[in-house]
Amino acid sequence: MPTFALPVQVGGVGFDYRLHMAVADKWIELLKGNDEAWEMGNIVHTLTNRRWLEKCVTYAESHDQALVGDKTIAFWLMDKDMYDFMALNGPSTPNIDRGIALHKMIRLITMGLGGEGYLNFMGNEFGHPEWIDFPRGPQVLPSGKFIPGNNNSYDKCRRRFDLGDAEFLRYHGMQQFDQAMQHLEEKYGFMTSDHQYVSRKHEEDKVIVFEKGDLVFVFNFHWSSSYFDYRVGCLKPGKYK
């Protein structure tokens, strides 16, 4: 809703923040396609497409993605491999390696460029593998269409938060990454900084570079290429690590 998070004095509704709802839908749209089709400019546009000085809470996924009928970001990325290859003492697969890396990148760029607040949703901080499905019986819609139930099952009516705490699983590392993101924001306060500048959206290299506060973020979304000595511009001179 326009002006939802603007002061009443300037014609707004007066809330402090609004939800940046387009971001989660954009990630699912991209994950349904090929890596080669990802457009860096389109990603940046979706993340930054909000009114000046109207604060937003951004998120990588929500109930729209996690409820039955769709899949979590982690499940879109890694699918059935999550059932057999998430133990640290066992083998991995290319799907798992790619999925964990992209899951981290999606969360970090969403936090870095998507708004002034960041929202986790029911296990997405460690890559929860499965959907949410509340107990329900069969029903017939007014149109006559029959919708089967799930025998009033509670099996998927929960989140496995123990997965993120299990140090022998790869979920634990994904949760630690989320904690590191939160600590980074707590230390530098980049999300609420007025300084935001996107310096590169390179479609061939699949690279996004932007400044937020005192930090410079560099993302390489290329499916096969890594870069060394990649030149990146920045506002403040000095040594970066």
C-alpha positions as CSV (number, residue, x, y, z in Angstrom):
1,M,0.0,0.0,0.0
2,P,1.5,3.4,-1.0
3,T,2.6,5.6,1.9
4,F,1.9,2.9,4.4
5,A,5.1,3.6,6.3
6,L,5.3,7.4,5.9
7,P,4.4,9.9,8.6
8,V,0.9,11.1,8.9
9,Q,2.1,14.7,8.5
10,V,3.2,14.0,4.9
11,G,0.1,12.1,4.0
12,G,1.2,8.6,5.1
13,V,-0.6,6.0,7.3
14,G,2.1,6.3,10.0
15,F,3.5,2.9,10.4
16,D,7.3,2.5,11.1
17,Y,7.9,-0.3,8.5
18,R,6.1,-2.2,5.8
19,L,6.8,-5.6,4.4
20,H,8.8,-5.9,1.2
21,M,6.7,-8.7,-0.2
22,A,8.1,-8.9,-3.8
23,V,11.5,-10.2,-2.8
24,A,10.5,-13.7,-1.6
25,D,8.4,-14.2,-4.8
26,K,11.3,-13.1,-6.9
27,W,13.7,-15.7,-5.4
28,I,11.2,-18.5,-6.0
29,E,10.7,-17.3,-9.6
30,L,14.4,-17.4,-10.2
31,L,14.9,-20.8,-8.5
32,K,12.3,-22.3,-10.9
33,G,14.5,-21.4,-13.8
34,N,18.2,-21.9,-14.8
35,D,21.1,-20.1,-13.2
36,E,22.1,-18.8,-16.7
37,A,18.8,-16.9,-16.9
38,W,19.3,-14.9,-13.7
39,E,19.5,-11.2,-14.5
40,M,21.6,-9.2,-12.1
41,G,19.7,-6.0,-12.9
42,N,16.4,-7.6,-12.2
43,I,17.5,-8.9,-8.8
44,V,18.8,-5.5,-7.8
45,H,15.7,-3.8,-9.0
46,T,13.5,-6.1,-7.0
47,L,15.6,-5.6,-3.8
48,T,15.7,-1.8,-4.1
49,N,12.2,-1.1,-5.5
50,R,10.8,0.8,-2.6
51,R,9.9,4.4,-1.9
52,W,12.6,6.7,-0.7
53,L,12.6,7.0,3.1
54,E,9.8,4.4,3.5
55,K,11.3,1.7,5.6
56,C,10.8,-1.9,4.7
57,V,11.2,-5.3,6.4
58,T,12.6,-7.7,3.9
59,Y,12.7,-11.5,3.9
60,A,13.9,-14.3,1.6
61,E,10.8,-16.5,2.2
62,S,7.6,-16.6,4.2
63,H,4.5,-18.7,4.6
64,D,3.6,-18.2,0.9
65,Q,6.6,-20.4,0.1
66,A,6.7,-22.7,3.1
67,L,3.1,-23.9,3.1
68,V,2.0,-27.0,1.2
69,G,1.8,-26.4,-2.5
70,D,5.2,-24.7,-2.7
71,K,8.7,-25.4,-1.4
72,T,11.1,-23.6,0.9
73,I,14.2,-22.0,-0.8
74,A,16.4,-24.8,0.6
75,F,14.1,-27.5,-0.9
76,W,13.9,-25.7,-4.2
77,L,17.8,-25.7,-4.3
78,M,18.6,-29.2,-2.9
79,D,15.3,-31.2,-3.1
80,K,15.5,-34.9,-2.1
81,D,19.2,-34.7,-1.6
82,M,18.5,-33.1,1.7
83,Y,17.2,-36.3,3.1
84,D,20.4,-38.3,2.6
85,F,23.4,-35.9,2.3
86,M,23.2,-33.3,5.1
87,A,25.4,-35.2,7.6
88,L,28.9,-33.8,7.9
89,N,30.4,-37.2,8.3
90,G,28.9,-38.4,5.0
91,P,29.4,-37.5,1.4
92,S,27.9,-34.4,-0.2
93,T,26.5,-33.8,-3.7
94,P,26.8,-31.0,-6.2
95,N,23.2,-30.1,-5.4
96,I,24.0,-29.8,-1.7
97,D,27.2,-27.7,-2.3
98,R,25.5,-25.4,-4.7
99,G,22.3,-25.2,-2.6
100,I,24.0,-24.3,0.6
101,A,26.2,-21.6,-1.1
102,L,23.2,-20.0,-2.9
103,H,21.1,-20.2,0.3
104,K,23.7,-18.2,2.1
105,M,24.1,-15.7,-0.7
106,I,20.3,-15.2,-1.1
107,R,19.9,-14.5,2.6
108,L,22.9,-12.1,2.7
109,I,22.0,-10.0,-0.3
110,T,18.4,-9.8,0.8
111,M,19.5,-8.5,4.2
112,G,22.1,-6.2,2.6
113,L,20.0,-4.5,-0.1
114,G,16.4,-5.4,0.5
115,G,15.3,-3.1,3.3
116,E,15.9,-1.6,6.8
117,G,14.8,-4.7,8.7
118,Y,15.2,-8.4,8.1
119,L,12.8,-11.2,8.9
120,N,13.5,-14.9,9.3
121,F,10.7,-17.3,8.8
122,M,10.2,-20.6,10.7
123,G,13.5,-22.3,10.1
124,N,14.7,-20.5,6.9
125,E,17.7,-19.3,9.0
126,F,19.1,-22.9,8.8
127,G,17.4,-24.1,5.6
128,H,14.5,-26.1,6.9
129,P,13.9,-28.8,4.3
130,E,10.1,-29.4,4.3
131,W,6.8,-27.6,3.9
132,I,4.1,-26.8,6.5
133,D,0.8,-28.5,6.3
134,F,-1.9,-28.1,8.9
135,P,-4.3,-31.0,9.7
136,R,-7.2,-31.0,7.3
137,G,-9.9,-33.2,6.0
138,P,-11.2,-33.5,2.4
139,Q,-13.5,-30.7,1.2
140,V,-15.7,-29.9,-1.9
141,L,-15.5,-26.3,-3.2
142,P,-18.7,-24.5,-4.3
143,S,-17.5,-25.1,-7.8
144,G,-17.7,-28.8,-7.2
145,K,-14.0,-29.4,-7.2
146,F,-12.8,-32.0,-4.7
147,I,-9.8,-31.1,-2.6
148,P,-8.2,-34.1,-0.8
149,G,-7.1,-33.7,2.8
150,N,-4.2,-35.1,4.7
151,N,-6.1,-37.4,7.0
152,N,-5.9,-34.6,9.7
153,S,-2.2,-35.4,10.0
154,Y,0.1,-33.4,12.3
155,D,3.3,-34.8,10.6
156,K,4.1,-31.6,8.7
157,C,2.5,-29.2,11.2
158,R,5.7,-28.3,12.9
159,R,9.2,-27.0,12.3
160,R,12.4,-29.1,13.2
161,F,14.4,-26.4,15.0
162,D,16.6,-29.2,16.4
163,L,18.2,-29.5,12.9
164,G,19.9,-26.1,13.2
165,D,21.3,-27.1,16.6
166,A,22.6,-30.5,15.5
167,E,26.4,-29.9,15.1
168,F,26.8,-33.1,13.0
169,L,24.5,-31.7,10.3
170,R,25.1,-29.1,7.6
171,Y,22.1,-27.2,8.9
172,H,24.2,-26.1,11.8
173,G,26.6,-24.3,9.6
174,M,23.8,-22.6,7.8
175,Q,22.4,-21.4,11.1
176,Q,25.8,-20.2,12.2
177,F,26.0,-18.2,8.9
178,D,22.7,-16.5,9.8
179,Q,24.0,-15.7,13.3
180,A,27.1,-14.1,11.7
181,M,24.8,-12.0,9.4
182,Q,23.0,-10.7,12.5
183,H,26.3,-10.0,14.3
184,L,27.6,-8.1,11.3
185,E,24.5,-5.9,11.2
186,E,24.7,-5.4,15.0
187,K,28.3,-4.3,14.7
188,Y,28.0,-2.0,11.6
189,G,24.3,-1.0,11.4
190,F,24.4,-1.1,7.6
191,M,20.7,-1.9,7.2
192,T,19.6,1.5,8.5
193,S,22.4,3.5,6.9
194,D,21.5,6.3,4.5
195,H,24.4,5.4,2.2
196,Q,23.4,2.8,-0.4
197,Y,25.0,2.7,-3.8
198,V,25.0,-0.2,-6.3
199,S,28.2,0.2,-8.3
200,R,28.0,-2.9,-10.5
201,K,25.3,-5.2,-12.1
202,H,27.4,-7.1,-14.6
203,E,25.2,-9.5,-16.6
204,E,28.0,-11.4,-18.3
205,D,30.1,-11.9,-15.1
206,K,26.9,-12.4,-13.0
207,V,28.4,-10.1,-10.4
208,I,26.6,-7.6,-8.1
209,V,28.6,-5.0,-6.1
210,F,27.1,-2.5,-3.7
211,E,27.9,-0.3,-0.8
212,K,25.7,-0.2,2.3
213,G,26.9,2.0,5.1
214,D,30.6,1.5,5.6
215,L,30.6,-2.0,4.0
216,V,31.2,-3.1,0.4
217,F,29.3,-6.3,-0.7
218,V,30.5,-8.3,-3.6
219,F,28.3,-11.2,-4.9
220,N,29.3,-13.7,-7.7
221,F,26.2,-15.5,-8.9
222,H,28.0,-17.1,-11.9
223,W,27.3,-20.8,-12.1
224,S,30.9,-21.8,-13.1
225,S,33.3,-18.9,-13.0
226,S,35.4,-17.6,-10.1
227,Y,37.3,-14.3,-10.3
228,F,40.6,-13.2,-8.8
229,D,41.9,-9.6,-8.6
230,Y,38.5,-8.4,-9.6
231,R,38.4,-4.6,-9.6
232,V,35.7,-3.1,-7.4
233,G,35.1,0.6,-6.9
234,C,34.3,2.0,-3.4
235,L,33.6,5.4,-1.9
236,K,36.2,5.2,0.9
237,P,39.8,4.4,0.2
238,G,41.7,1.9,2.4
239,K,42.2,-1.8,3.0
240,Y,39.2,-4.1,2.8
241,K,38.9,-7.7,3.9
